């Protein structure tokens, strides 16, 4: 498959560009010589801000497209300003004393008197209804602020649209931070080729590449390289345009391979532009020159962070040697104001703001840090900070702050990985890395990094063979990850060595965990009797060491094993003790697994309503942690309960959902293989009851549900959907998630508000809205609102008994 602009769309874009260019030229503004890509939301937002504010400032990093956005808005609003829209390009102006004169020249004011230039400008604009665009204000910030404030106080119908890497900071100013162009969310599944082509960054690359390489298109063969180029350039329009020009001589794959040296590669800008606007390096050099010496230091030091940082991390890692700890907050604010650090709007800790450097800006900072000779020192400080963070999370993982820690570790995953890479790159750091990888056990399990966690532990164990407590702890930690992956032989071997080390070193905690995980090995091998004995040993040892984490784990497994053997009182007793331990510490995750285990036993006793209640409560918590393994087991038990209650359609749907869940994890019932018999019995029973065709249809419908839809169905919180097909009635052209977002669009919510309401990234919300507009063939959110109103009325009519 190939995605390129259809001929009619190209022709339409050319007509639009031509019309826009003529309209701009009529106002003395520069014509658009290349197509304007995307920015539908930003254009609408700037126009909304201008409708209510006298001064609107577009901020953002260099090359992000502030000027193009301002000019596009100018083209759209030109008829709303009786006396015109005027562009004042300040990029080449070095002297603040000439600012007012430059504005007068741009507005074509002819005055030969000796009056002060500001008075002339004010008198000219006093009765005018005009929009003045002050472009590139950052190097004349104070003077531009004074000019703008003076004009809006003296001219009642003049509005100002400014572009700057820093806000003007005057009364009544409204600001919009111009984001990079949209890209697919790196954390979601791989989009289709058609969906990929809807993202603004991809569209810009395709259009600009087509200008230098006629016929260029995104295909299945090059799509990954195209996406990675746009992602590595952070969706910055200038970087993408400079990269596309290189396709005159390089293939897409060659271009991607050379992006590590991006500052030398991307030097083919317009010769008509100012020198600092011709290359990516020069553009960032200009930002660097605008910073104070301390801000430059912080910029360079912040480059050691892999994917963002918060204020606490900045204070811990970046202070010292020229920066006092108490100065960091003001320097962070300064870099945010200058669009070097970007406030990260992705979901994160609700109590702390988070910041990130665009990758291109970060690479520049790393070069600056290397030039100071301090790169190694600050990388060590970064490593030490995240080593301490991991140890603290491990110490506080069983208690009321557990969920917050799991969330923090997920947010910090890229930094944790960078710290581990630093540890394992040097022989003297391996012990530190091995201990850190062991401390992150629950991070590997709850946040879907199981394979990565095992790789770190395997690497550390292979490199550090000394018989000490760190190795013993890493062995039993790694054994659990191996068990979840169904690698029973490796787990057993690691536990044997860990047990020997525990005996040799007299480490009771090690022996307690060896007993616990050896019980799991026994269950895998079908020896439930031995498993019970080992779990009981683990319970005793963990009680003696006062370890609530190990005690809770051992009690959960003991409940499951006793239930499997038909010991109902023993199973219930173990589960209830575990719940009591968790409640005493304010702990949630182990409690959810204890409810899951108790739910299985209550189901076996025939109390389906109580069992379902336990599983649903457990499922809600596991979903809040994004724990697919825990959620998968909950869904399993709910399917068994539905089958026992003769709700065969529901059971089949749940089995279809489970196919998707287990496929994503990589193994069904990972770590709980002894429950497979219940699963097989459920499948056989439901298939017999429904018949093969109906069973397969119901399973397919379940498998097609999106994850959030599937969870809502399992929790009885919504009717089952079927992808784009409603359960009854006519098909909707949008998926259930898209319908949900379309409804919010119809309510007048912005993408940012939609993202907050659905707890998704703003870029994800933007991508969904773009797809909705594309699917429906619309060009505005207002059209979506009208369509949703008609759709809702039609659905109401179908379900109206009197209709």
C-alpha positions in Angstrom: 0.0 0.0 0.0 1.1 3.6 -0.8 -0.1 6.8 0.7 0.3 10.0 -1.3 -1.8 13.1 -1.8 -4.6 12.3 -4.3 -4.5 14.5 -7.4 -7.7 16.3 -6.5 -6.4 17.1 -3.0 -3.2 18.5 -4.5 -5.2 20.6 -6.8 -7.4 21.9 -4.0 -4.4 22.7 -1.9 -2.9 24.7 -4.7 -6.1 26.6 -5.2 -6.3 27.4 -1.4 -2.6 28.4 -1.3 -3.1 30.6 -4.3 -6.2 32.3 -2.9 -4.4 32.7 0.5 -1.3 34.2 -1.2 -3.4 36.8 -3.1 -5.2 37.7 0.0 -1.9 38.1 1.9 -0.3 40.1 -0.8 -3.3 42.5 -0.9 -2.4 43.3 2.8 1.3 43.6 2.2 2.0 40.3 3.8 4.3 37.6 2.4 2.7 35.1 0.1 2.7 31.4 1.1 5.1 29.6 -1.2 4.6 26.2 0.3 1.5 24.4 1.6 0.4 25.0 5.2 0.0 21.6 6.9 -2.2 20.8 9.9 -2.6 23.2 12.8 -6.4 23.1 12.6 -6.7 23.3 16.4 -4.0 25.9 16.9 -5.5 28.2 14.2 -8.9 28.0 15.8 -7.5 28.6 19.3 -5.5 31.7 18.2 -8.6 33.1 16.5 -10.6 32.5 19.7 -8.0 34.2 21.8 -7.9 37.2 19.4 -11.6 37.6 19.7 -11.3 38.3 23.4 -7.9 39.7 24.0 -6.0 42.8 22.7 -2.6 41.1 22.8 -1.9 37.4 22.0 1.6 35.9 22.0 2.6 32.7 20.3 5.5 31.1 22.1 7.5 28.0 21.3 11.0 26.7 20.5 12.8 27.9 17.4 11.6 26.3 14.2 8.2 25.1 15.7 6.2 27.2 13.2 5.1 30.3 15.2 5.5 32.7 12.2 3.7 30.4 9.8 0.8 29.9 12.3 0.6 33.7 12.7 0.5 34.3 9.0 -2.2 31.6 8.5 -4.3 33.2 11.2 -3.7 36.6 9.5 -5.1 35.2 6.2 -8.2 33.8 8.0 -9.0 37.0 9.9 -8.0 39.6 7.4 -11.7 40.6 6.6 -12.4 41.2 10.3 -9.9 44.1 10.4 -11.2 47.1 8.4 -7.8 48.7 8.2 -5.7 45.7 7.6 -3.4 43.1 9.0 0.3 44.1 9.1 3.4 42.0 9.6 6.4 43.5 11.4 9.4 41.2 11.0 11.8 41.9 13.8 14.2 39.0 13.2 16.9 41.2 11.6 16.5 44.2 13.9 19.3 44.4 16.3 18.8 47.9 17.8 15.9 48.5 20.2 16.0 52.2 19.4 14.8 51.4 15.9 11.8 49.3 17.0 9.1 51.9 16.6 10.6 53.0 13.3 10.5 49.4 12.1 6.8 49.2 12.9 6.1 52.4 11.2 7.9 51.3 8.1 6.0 48.0 8.0 2.7 49.9 8.3 3.8 52.2 5.5 3.6 55.3 7.6 5.1 58.3 5.8 6.0 61.1 8.2 8.6 63.8 7.7 8.0 65.8 10.8 10.2 66.0 13.9 7.5 64.5 16.2 8.6 61.5 18.4 8.1 58.3 16.4 5.9 56.7 19.0 3.5 59.6 18.9 3.3 59.4 15.1 2.6 55.7 15.3 -0.1 56.1 17.9 -1.8 58.9 16.0 -1.8 56.8 12.9 -3.4 53.9 14.6 -5.7 55.7 17.0 -8.9 55.3 14.9 -7.7 52.2 13.0 -9.2 48.7 13.3 -6.1 46.7 12.6 -4.1 43.7 13.6 -0.3 44.2 14.0 1.9 41.1 14.0 5.1 41.5 15.9 7.2 38.6 14.6 10.3 37.4 16.4 10.3 39.5 19.6 12.5 37.4 21.8 15.8 39.4 21.4 13.9 42.8 21.9 11.5 41.5 24.6 11.4 44.4 27.0 11.0 47.0 24.2 8.4 44.9 22.4 6.5 44.6 25.6 6.6 48.4 26.2 5.5 49.0 22.6 2.6 46.6 22.7 1.3 47.9 26.1 1.5 51.5 24.9 -0.3 50.7 21.7 -3.2 48.8 23.2 -3.7 51.6 25.8 -3.7 54.3 23.2 -5.5 52.7 20.3 -8.9 51.1 21.2 -9.3 48.9 18.1 -5.8 47.7 17.4 -4.9 44.1 18.3 -1.4 42.7 18.5 -0.4 39.1 17.6 3.2 38.5 18.7 5.6 35.6 18.1 8.4 35.0 20.6 10.3 32.3 22.4 9.3 34.1 25.6 6.0 35.8 26.6 5.9 39.6 26.6 4.7 39.7 30.2 2.2 42.6 30.0 -1.3 43.1 31.4 -4.1 41.4 29.5 -1.7 39.3 27.4 -3.1 35.9 26.3 -0.5 33.2 25.3 -0.5 30.0 23.3 2.5 27.7 23.4 2.8 26.4 19.9 3.4 22.6 20.1 5.4 20.5 17.7 3.5 18.8 14.9 1.4 15.8 15.9 2.9 12.3 15.8 1.5 8.9 16.7 1.7 8.2 20.4 4.7 6.1 21.1 2.9 4.2 23.8 0.0 3.0 21.7 -0.2 0.3 19.1 1.3 0.8 15.6 -1.2 2.8 13.5 -2.4 1.7 10.1 -0.8 3.4 7.1 -3.9 5.4 6.5 -3.9 6.6 10.1 -0.2 7.4 10.1 -0.7 9.7 7.1 -3.2 11.8 9.1 -0.5 13.1 11.5 0.7 16.6 10.8 4.4 15.8 11.1 4.1 12.9 8.6 2.0 15.1 6.2 4.7 17.8 6.3 7.5 15.4 5.6 5.6 13.8 2.7 4.7 17.2 1.1 8.2 18.6 1.4 9.8 15.3 0.3 7.5 15.3 -2.7 8.8 18.8 -3.7 12.4 17.5 -4.0 11.6 13.9 -5.0 8.5 13.8 -7.2 6.3 10.8 -6.5 7.6 10.3 -3.0 5.1 8.4 -0.8 4.9 6.7 2.5 4.8 2.9 1.9 4.8 -0.1 4.2 8.5 -0.4 3.3 9.5 3.1 4.5 6.8 4.0 7.0 8.9 3.1 10.1 11.8 5.2 8.9 9.6 8.2 8.0 8.0 8.0 11.4 11.3 7.7 13.2 12.8 10.7 11.3 9.8 12.9 12.3 9.9 11.6 15.9 13.7 12.1 16.2 13.2 15.7 15.0 10.4 16.1 17.7 7.9 17.1 15.0 9.6 20.5 14.7 8.6 21.8 11.2 12.0 23.4 10.4 13.9 20.2 11.3 11.5 18.1 9.1 11.8 20.5 6.2 15.5 20.5 6.4 15.6 16.7 6.6 13.2 16.3 3.6 15.5 18.4 1.4 18.3 15.8 2.0 16.3 13.3 0.1 17.7 14.8 -3.0 20.8 12.7 -2.2 19.9 10.2 0.5 17.3 7.5 0.9 14.9 7.7 3.8 16.9 5.0 5.6 20.2 6.7 5.1 18.7 10.0 6.3 17.5 8.3 9.5 20.9 6.6 10.1 22.6 10.0 10.0 20.3 11.9 12.3 22.7 11.4 15.2 24.8 14.0 13.5 21.7 16.2 12.8 23.4 19.6 13.4 25.8 19.0 10.5 23.4 17.1 8.3 20.5 19.6 8.5 22.1 22.7 6.9 20.1 23.2 3.7 17.7 26.0 4.7 16.5 28.8 2.5 19.3 31.1 1.4 16.9 34.0 1.6 16.5 33.4 5.4 18.6 35.0 8.1 21.7 33.0 8.9 20.3 31.8 12.2 17.2 30.6 10.4 19.0 28.6 7.7 20.1 25.6 9.8 18.9 23.8 12.9 22.1 24.5 14.8 22.0 28.2 14.1 18.4 28.3 15.3 19.3 26.7 18.6 22.5 28.8 18.9 20.1 31.8 18.8 18.1 30.4 21.7 21.3 29.7 23.6 22.5 33.2 23.1 19.3 34.5 24.6 19.9 32.6 27.9 21.8 33.8 30.9 25.0 32.0 31.8 23.3 30.1 34.6 20.4 29.2 32.3 22.9 27.8 29.8 24.5 25.7 32.6 21.1 24.3 33.6 20.2 23.6 30.0 23.4 21.6 29.5 23.1 19.7 32.8 19.4 18.9 32.2 20.4 17.2 29.0 21.5 14.1 31.0 17.8 13.4 31.7 16.4 10.9 29.2 12.7 11.8 29.1 11.9 14.8 31.2 12.4 15.8 34.8 10.6 17.5 37.7 11.9 20.3 39.9 13.1 17.9 42.6 15.3 16.0 40.1 16.6 19.2 38.7 17.6 20.5 42.1 19.3 17.2 43.0 21.2 16.7 39.8 21.8 20.1 38.3 22.7 22.3 41.3 26.3 23.0 42.5 29.3 24.4 40.8 27.8 27.7 39.7 24.1 27.0 40.5 22.8 27.1 44.1 20.0 24.6 44.8 17.6 27.5 45.7 18.3 29.1 42.3 17.2 26.1 40.3 13.5 26.9 40.4 14.0 30.4 38.9 16.3 29.0 36.2 13.7 26.4 35.3 11.1 29.1 35.0 13.5 31.1 32.9 14.1 28.2 30.5 10.3 27.5 30.3 9.7 31.2 29.5 12.3 30.9 26.7 10.8 27.7 25.3 13.9 25.7 26.0 12.2 23.6 28.7 8.7 22.6 27.8 6.0 22.0 30.4 5.0 18.4 29.8 1.2 18.1 29.5 1.3 14.3 29.4 -0.4 12.6 32.3 2.0 12.6 35.3 2.1 13.1 39.0 -0.7 15.4 40.0 1.4 17.1 42.7 4.5 18.1 40.6 4.9 19.8 37.3 7.2 18.0 34.8 9.4 19.4 32.1 11.2 18.1 29.0 13.7 19.1 26.4 12.8 18.4 22.8 15.3 15.8 21.6 17.0 18.2 19.3 17.4 20.7 22.1 18.6 18.0 24.4 21.3 16.8 22.0 22.5 20.4 21.7 22.7 20.6 25.5 24.7 17.4 25.6 27.2 18.8 23.2 27.5 21.9 25.4 27.9 19.7 28.5 30.6 17.6 26.9 32.5 20.8 25.9 32.7 21.7 29.6 34.3 18.3 30.5 31.6 17.7 33.1 29.4 15.2 31.2 30.6 12.1 33.1 30.2 13.9 36.5 26.6 14.8 35.8 25.7 11.4 34.4 26.9 10.0 37.7 24.8 12.4 39.6 21.8 11.4 37.4 22.6 7.7 38.1 22.9 8.2 41.8 19.6 10.1 42.0 17.7 7.4 40.3 19.4 4.7 42.3 18.1 6.4 45.5 14.7 6.9 43.9 14.5 3.1 43.2 15.6 2.2 46.7 13.0 4.6 48.2 10.3 3.2 46.0 11.3 -0.4 47.2 11.2 0.6 50.8 7.7 2.3 50.5 6.1 -0.1 48.0 3.9 -1.7 50.7 1.7 1.1 52.0 -0.5 4.0 51.2 2.0 5.6 48.8 2.2 2.4 46.7 0.1 3.6 43.7 1.9 6.9 43.6 5.3 5.1 43.5 4.2 2.8 40.7 3.0 5.9 38.8 6.3 7.7 39.4 8.4 4.8 38.3 6.4 4.5 35.1 6.8 8.2 34.4 10.5 7.9 35.1 11.1 4.7 33.1 13.4 6.3 30.5 15.5 7.9 33.2 15.6 4.6 35.2 16.8 2.8 32.0 19.5 5.5 31.4 20.7 5.1 35.0 20.9 1.3 34.6 22.8 1.7 31.3 25.3 3.9 33.0 25.7 1.3 35.8 26.2 -1.7 33.6 28.6 0.1 31.2 31.3 0.1 33.9 32.6 -2.9 35.9 32.5 -0.8 39.1 28.9 0.0 38.6 27.5 -3.5 38.1 26.7 -4.1 41.8 24.8 -0.9 42.0 22.9 -1.7 38.8 22.1 -5.2 40.0 20.7 -3.9 43.3 18.7 -1.2 41.5 17.2 -3.8 39.0 16.2 -5.9 42.0 14.6 -2.9 43.8 12.5 -2.3 40.7 10.8 -5.7 40.8 7.3 -4.4 41.0 8.0 -1.8 38.4 8.9 -4.5 35.9 5.8 -6.5 36.7 3.1 -3.8 37.0 4.3 -1.5 34.2 4.7 -4.1 31.4 8.5 -4.1 31.4 8.8 -7.7 32.4 11.2 -8.7 29.7 13.4 -5.7 30.1 13.6 -6.3 33.9 14.7 -9.8 33.3 17.4 -8.7 30.8 18.9 -6.3 33.3 18.9 -8.9 36.1 20.3 -11.6 33.8 23.0 -9.2 32.6 24.0 -8.2 36.1 24.0 -11.8 37.4 26.3 -12.9 34.5 28.7 -10.1 35.2 28.8 -10.2 39.0 29.2 -13.7 40.4 30.5 -13.0 43.9 28.5 -14.8 46.6 26.9 -11.9 48.5 23.4 -10.7 49.6 23.0 -8.6 46.4 23.4 -11.6 44.2 21.1 -13.7 46.3 18.4 -11.1 46.2 18.8 -10.6 42.5 18.5 -14.4 41.9 15.1 -14.8 43.7 13.9 -11.5 42.1 14.8 -12.8 38.6 13.2 -16.2 39.4 9.8 -14.6 39.8 10.1 -12.8 36.4 11.2 -16.1 34.9 8.1 -17.9 36.4 5.8 -15.2 35.0 7.4 -15.9 31.6 6.8 -19.7 32.2 10.6 -20.3 32.2 10.3 -22.8 35.1 13.7 -24.5 34.6 15.6 -21.2 34.8 13.6 -20.1 37.8 14.3 -23.4 39.6 18.0 -23.1 38.9 18.2 -19.6 40.2 16.3 -20.5 43.3 18.6 -23.4 44.1 21.6 -21.1 43.9 19.8 -18.4 46.0 18.9 -20.9 48.6 22.5 -22.1 48.9 23.7 -18.5 49.2 21.0 -17.8 51.8 22.1 -20.7 54.0 25.8 -19.8 53.5 25.2 -16.1 54.5 22.6 -16.8 57.1 20.1 -14.6 55.3 16.6 -15.4 56.6 14.9 -13.0 54.1 16.5 -14.7 51.2 15.4 -18.2 52.5 11.9 -16.9 53.0 11.6 -15.7 49.3 13.3 -18.9 48.1 10.6 -20.9 49.8 7.9 -18.7 48.4 9.0 -18.9 44.8 9.9 -22.6 45.1 6.3 -23.1 46.0 5.3 -21.5 42.7 7.7 -23.8 40.9 6.0 -26.8 42.6 2.6 -25.5 41.5 3.8 -25.2 37.9 4.9 -28.8 38.1 1.6 -30.0 39.4 2.8 -30.8 42.9 0.2 -28.8 44.9 1.0 -30.6 48.2 4.7 -29.6 48.1 3.6 -26.1 47.1 1.4 -25.8 50.2 4.3 -26.9 52.5 6.7 -24.4 50.9 4.1 -21.5 51.1 3.5 -22.3 54.8 7.3 -22.2 55.3 7.5 -18.9 53.6 4.6 -17.5 55.7 6.5 -18.6 58.9 9.8 -17.1 57.8 8.3 -13.8 56.6 6.4 -13.4 59.9 9.7 -13.9 61.7 11.5 -11.3 59.7 8.6 -8.8 59.8 8.3 -8.5 56.0 4.7 -7.7 55.1 5.5 -7.8 51.4 6.7 -11.4 51.4 4.0 -12.4 53.9 1.2 -11.0 51.7 2.6 -12.8 48.6 2.9 -16.1 50.5 -0.6 -15.9 51.8 -2.1 -15.2 48.4 -0.3 -18.2 46.9 -1.3 -20.3 49.9 -4.9 -19.4 49.4 -4.8 -20.4 45.7 -3.0 -23.7 46.4 -5.3 -24.7 49.3 -8.3 -23.8 47.1 -7.0 -26.0 44.3 -6.7 -28.9 46.8 -10.3 -28.4 48.0 -9.3 -27.0 51.4 -11.9 -24.2 51.5 -11.5 -23.2 55.2 -7.7 -23.0 54.8 -8.0 -21.0 51.6 -10.4 -18.5 53.1 -8.3 -18.2 56.2 -5.1 -17.4 54.2 -7.0 -14.8 52.0 -8.5 -13.1 55.0 -5.2 -12.9 56.8 -3.6 -11.3 53.7 -6.4 -8.8 53.5 -5.9 -7.9 57.2 -2.1 -7.4 56.6 -2.8 -5.2 53.6 -5.4 -3.1 55.4 -3.1 -2.6 58.3 -0.5 -1.0 56.0 -2.9 0.8 53.7 -1.8 -1.3 50.8 -3.8 -1.9 47.6 -2.0 -4.1 45.0 -1.5 -7.3 47.0 -5.0 -6.7 48.4 -6.4 -6.8 44.9 -4.7 -10.2 44.3 -5.9 -11.5 47.6 -9.5 -10.6 46.6 -8.9 -12.3 43.3 -7.7 -15.5 45.1 -10.6 -15.3 47.5 -13.0 -14.7 44.6 -11.9 -18.0 43.0 -12.6 -19.9 46.2 -16.0 -18.2 46.8 -16.9 -19.1 43.2 -15.9 -22.7 43.8 -18.3 -22.7 46.8 -21.1 -21.6 44.6 -21.6 -18.0 45.7 -21.4 -16.3 42.3 -22.6 -12.8 43.2 -20.1 -12.4 46.0 -17.3 -13.9 43.9 -18.2 -11.5 41.0 -18.1 -8.6 43.4 -14.7 -9.5 44.7 -13.3 -9.9 41.2 -14.7 -6.6 40.0 -13.3 -4.7 42.9 -9.9 -6.4 42.2 -10.2 -5.6 38.5 -10.9 -1.9 39.1 -7.7 -1.6 41.2 -5.6 -3.6 38.7 -6.9 -1.4 35.9 -6.0 1.7 37.8 -2.4 0.4 37.9 -2.5 -0.8 34.3 -1.6 -4.3 35.5 -2.6 -6.5 32.5 -1.7 -9.8 34.4 -3.9 -9.0 37.3 -6.7 -7.8 35.1 -6.4 -10.9 32.9 -6.9 -13.2 35.9 -9.9 -11.2 37.1 -11.4 -11.5 33.6 -10.8 -15.2 33.6 -12.7 -15.7 36.8 -15.6 -13.4 35.6 -15.8 -15.6 32.5 -16.0 -18.7 34.7 -18.7 -17.1 36.9 -20.7 -16.1 33.8 -20.5 -19.7 32.4 -21.6 -21.2 35.7 -24.6 -18.8 35.8 -25.5 -19.9 32.2 -24.7 -16.4 30.8 -23.1 -18.0 27.8 -23.0 -15.0 25.5 -21.3 -12.9 28.2 -18.8 -15.7 29.0 -17.9 -16.1 25.3 -17.4 -12.3 24.9 -15.1 -12.4 28.0 -13.2 -15.3 26.5 -12.7 -13.2 23.4 -11.4 -10.3 25.5 -9.0 -12.7 27.2 -7.6 -13.8 23.9 -6.5 -10.2 23.3 -5.2 -9.8 26.9 -3.1 -13.0 27.0 -1.8 -12.4 23.5 -0.5 -9.0 24.6 1.1 -10.4 27.7 2.7 -13.3 25.7 1.4 -16.3 27.8 -2.0 -17.2 29.1 -2.4 -17.1 32.9 1.3 -16.1 33.3 2.4 -17.3 36.8 -0.9 -19.0 37.5 -0.7 -22.0 35.2 -2.6 -24.3 37.6 -5.8 -22.3 36.8 -5.7 -23.4 33.2 -8.0 -26.3 33.9 -10.8 -23.9 34.9 -10.3 -22.0 31.7 -10.5 -25.1 29.5 -13.6 -26.3 31.3 -15.2 -22.9 30.8 -14.4 -22.9 27.0 -15.8 -26.4 26.6 -19.0 -25.6 28.5 -19.7 -22.4 26.6 -19.0 -23.9 23.2 -21.4 -26.8 23.9 -24.1 -24.4 25.1 -23.9 -21.9 22.2 -22.8 -24.2 19.4 -19.6 -23.6 17.3 -20.8 -20.8 15.0 -22.4 -18.7 17.7 -19.5 -19.3 20.1 -17.0 -18.2 17.5 -19.0 -15.1 16.7 -19.3 -14.0 20.3 -15.6 -14.6 20.9 -14.7 -12.5 17.9 -16.9 -9.7 19.1 -15.1 -9.8 22.4 -11.7 -9.8 20.9 -12.5 -6.8 18.7 -13.4 -4.6 21.7 -10.9 -1.9 22.6 -9.3 -2.4 26.0 -11.2 0.3 27.9 -14.5 -0.9 26.3 -13.7 -4.5 27.3 -13.1 -3.5 30.9 -16.3 -1.5 31.0 -18.2 -4.5 29.6 -16.6 -6.9 32.2 -17.6 -4.5 35.0 -21.2 -4.2 33.6 -20.7 -0.5 33.2 -21.7 -0.4 29.5 -23.4 -2.4 26.8 -20.9 -4.4 24.7 -19.7 -2.8 21.6 -18.3 -4.4 18.5 -15.6 -2.1 17.2 -17.3 0.3 14.9 -20.5 -1.7 14.9 -23.1 -1.0 17.5 -24.5 -3.9 19.4 -27.9 -3.3 17.7 -28.9 -0.9 15.0 -27.0 0.6 12.2 -23.2 0.8 12.2 -21.4 3.9 13.3 -18.5 5.1 11.1 -16.4 5.8 14.2 -15.0 3.5 16.8 -16.5 3.7 20.3 -13.5 5.8 21.5 -13.9 8.1 18.5 -17.6 8.4 19.2 -16.9 9.3 22.8 -14.4 12.0 21.7 -16.8 13.3 19.1 -19.5 13.7 21.8 -17.0 15.8 23.8 -16.2 17.9 20.7 -19.9 18.5 20.2 -20.0 19.8 23.8 -17.5 22.4 22.8 -14.5 20.9 24.6 -11.0 21.7 23.4 -8.4 18.9 22.8 -6.8 19.8 26.1 -10.1 19.5 28.0 -10.8 16.2 26.2 -7.4 14.9 27.2 -8.0 15.9 30.8 -11.5 14.4 30.9 -10.3 11.0 29.4 -6.9 11.0 31.1 -5.0 10.7 27.8 -2.2 12.7 26.3 -3.3 15.9 24.5 -1.5 14.7 21.4 -3.5 11.5 21.5 -6.7 13.6 21.7 -5.6 15.7 18.8 -4.9 12.6 16.8 -8.3 11.2 17.5 -10.0 14.5 16.5 -8.0 14.5 13.2 -9.1 11.0 12.4 -12.7 11.8 13.2 -12.6 14.8 10.8 -10.9 12.6 8.1 -13.4 9.7 8.5 -16.4 12.0 8.3 -14.9 14.1 5.5 -15.3 17.3 7.6 -13.1 20.3 8.0 -14.4 21.8 11.2 -15.4 20.8 14.7 -18.7 22.5 14.2 -19.6 20.0 11.5 -18.8 17.2 14.0 -21.2 18.8 16.5 -24.0 18.9 13.9 -23.3 15.3 12.9 -23.3 14.1 16.5 -26.6 15.8 17.1 -28.1 14.1 14.1 -26.6 10.7 15.1 -28.0 11.0 18.6 -31.4 11.8 17.4 -31.4 8.9 15.0 -30.3 6.5 17.7 -33.0 7.9 20.1 -35.5 7.3 17.3 -34.4 3.7 16.9 -34.8 3.0 20.6 -38.1 4.9 21.0 -40.8 2.4 21.6 -43.3 4.7 19.9 -41.0 5.5 17.0 
